[in-house]
Amino acid sequence: MIIDLVNQGLLAQGFNKEFESQSTGYYVRSKGSAIRFAALHKLDELLSPSELNAVINQSAPESFLTDPAFKKNCDLICIHHLDKLAEFKTHEDRIFEIEEDPHFYKKYVLYYSDTEVEALKGLTFSDLKDVISDKAKFDSYKEDPLAATQYSAAAKIFIKLPFLELQTTKIDLVPLSLQIAEAVAELNIADLYELIQSSGANSEDLIKEIISNELANS
């Protein structure tokens, strides 16, 4: 499920799957003279970095191994299942050890739980981007970021795999002066705002003026 969503994300960004072993898919993307590789690996158990590098190297196609760009520019995405997210604390050091290993590949470990799989059931990669752009879902996520929800599961994919691109939405920006004017009117602080604008004093003198103004009005 999670592997399929990441696979869709790679294909959506112009990667082509060139080869697949029992546990690893190998991808390549060419843009002019720029070549980028990716390996999507189902990590059933947390190996040491050197063991993981050996596994990926041994099953990589010859066309990848002989390309100098493969070792220099390849993302290794490891998908690891946890029964419950609470298990992460037990495996945290080993996961970070993999991600921080500098040899051969830039490594990412995307861990997930059964609850998160359930939350993402039936969604496509395109749906994930819509979920991330949903402000109502984001507001709910802010209220309880530790809850395993559709938004938290989708957000983790994009946070853990920052090379996956989100669509950008173009908006017409309202001039800052108009935004300030509206906020001043809404808060009914026109006198205070005018005082701040007209004051050329430093912060201490400004505070004194504000206090003096408030005392005069009381």
VENQUI-V612640 format. One record per residue. N is the residue number from 1. RES is the residue in one small letter. PSI is psi in whole degrees, -180 to 180 (999 if undefined). NEAR is the number of other ideal C-beta (glycine too) atoms within 10 Angstrom. Layout:
N,RES,PSI,NEAR + N,RES,PSI,NEAR
//
This chain:
1,m,-59,14 + 2,i,-40,19 + 3,i,-42,16 + 4,d,-39,12 + 5,l,-42,20 + 6,v,-38,22 + 7,n,-45,19 + 8,q,-40,16 + 9,g,-42,23 + 10,l,-45,22 + 11,l,-37,14 + 12,a,-23,14 + 13,q,17,15 + 14,g,5,12 + 15,f,147,21 + 16,n,135,11 + 17,k,117,14 + 18,e,-27,14 + 19,f,150,16 + 20,e,125,14 + 21,s,-169,15 + 22,q,-35,6 + 23,s,1,15 + 24,t,134,20 + 25,g,138,20 + 26,y,128,24 + 27,y,156,24 + 28,v,146,21 + 29,r,130,15 + 30,s,127,12 + 31,k,98,8 + 32,g,-123,5 + 33,s,-5,5 + 34,a,128,9 + 35,i,133,16 + 36,r,140,18 + 37,f,159,22 + 38,a,146,24 + 39,a,127,24 + 40,l,112,24 + 41,h,131,23 + 42,k,111,14 + 43,l,93,21 + 44,d,-34,10 + 45,e,152,7 + 46,l,104,17 + 47,l,168,15 + 48,s,156,12 + 49,p,-42,18 + 50,s,-38,11 + 51,e,-41,12 + 52,l,-43,22 + 53,n,-41,18 + 54,a,-42,13 + 55,v,-46,16 + 56,i,-41,22 + 57,n,-39,15 + 58,q,-32,10 + 59,s,-4,16 + 60,a,144,19 + 61,p,153,15 + 62,e,-35,8 + 63,s,-29,12 + 64,f,-46,20 + 65,l,-31,11 + 66,t,-4,8 + 67,d,120,16 + 68,p,-27,8 + 69,a,-18,14 + 70,f,-49,22 + 71,k,-24,14 + 72,k,-26,12 + 73,n,64,15 + 74,c,130,23 + 75,d,127,18 + 76,l,113,23 + 77,i,113,27 + 78,c,127,23 + 79,i,118,21 + 80,h,129,20 + 81,h,135,16 + 82,l,138,16 + 83,d,-42,9 + 84,k,146,10 + 85,l,-26,17 + 86,a,-21,9 + 87,e,-17,13 + 88,f,-40,13 + 89,k,-33,8 + 90,t,-33,9 + 91,h,4,14 + 92,e,-48,11 + 93,d,-39,9 + 94,r,-35,16 + 95,i,-46,18 + 96,f,-34,11 + 97,e,-40,14 + 98,i,-48,21 + 99,e,-28,15 + 100,e,-3,9 + 101,d,125,17 + 102,p,-5,8 + 103,h,136,10 + 104,f,-57,19 + 105,y,154,25 + 106,k,118,15 + 107,k,140,24 + 108,y,135,17 + 109,v,108,21 + 110,l,104,20 + 111,y,151,21 + 112,y,160,22 + 113,s,169,18 + 114,d,-37,13 + 115,t,-40,17 + 116,e,-37,23 + 117,v,-42,14 + 118,e,-40,12 + 119,a,-31,19 + 120,l,2,20 + 121,k,132,9 + 122,g,-4,6 + 123,l,149,17 + 124,t,172,14 + 125,f,-37,19 + 126,s,-39,12 + 127,d,-39,15 + 128,l,-41,24 + 129,k,-36,18 + 130,d,-40,13 + 131,v,-46,21 + 132,i,-29,17 + 133,s,-3,13 + 134,d,110,15 + 135,k,-36,7 + 136,a,-42,8 + 137,k,-36,18 + 138,f,-42,14 + 139,d,-40,10 + 140,s,-38,16 + 141,y,-40,20 + 142,k,-33,9 + 143,e,-37,8 + 144,d,76,10 + 145,p,-16,11 + 146,l,-10,8 + 147,a,140,12 + 148,a,90,18 + 149,t,175,18 + 150,q,-42,20 + 151,y,-45,21 + 152,s,-38,20 + 153,a,-42,22 + 154,a,-41,25 + 155,a,-39,18 + 156,k,-39,17 + 157,i,-45,20 + 158,f,-29,17 + 159,i,-44,11 + 160,k,-31,16 + 161,l,74,16 + 162,p,-13,8 + 163,f,-12,14 + 164,l,128,19 + 165,e,140,11 + 166,l,148,10 + 167,q,146,9 + 168,t,143,7 + 169,t,123,6 + 170,k,132,5 + 171,i,154,6 + 172,d,119,4 + 173,l,133,7 + 174,v,131,9 + 175,p,141,8 + 176,l,-36,8 + 177,s,-38,8 + 178,l,-39,9 + 179,q,-43,11 + 180,i,-44,11 + 181,a,-42,13 + 182,e,-42,11 + 183,a,-40,11 + 184,v,-43,15 + 185,a,-41,11 + 186,e,-38,8 + 187,l,-5,10 + 188,n,49,8 + 189,i,38,13 + 190,a,-41,11 + 191,d,-44,12 + 192,l,-41,14 + 193,y,-39,15 + 194,e,-37,11 + 195,l,-43,15 + 196,i,-42,13 + 197,q,-40,8 + 198,s,-14,9 + 199,s,127,13 + 200,g,11,7 + 201,a,168,12 + 202,n,178,8 + 203,s,-38,8 + 204,e,-45,8 + 205,d,-36,11 + 206,l,-42,14 + 207,i,-42,11 + 208,k,-41,11 + 209,e,-41,15 + 210,i,-44,14 + 211,i,-44,10 + 212,s,-40,11 + 213,n,-41,13 + 214,e,-40,11 + 215,l,-37,8 + 216,a,-31,7 + 217,n,-11,7 + 218,s,999,5
//
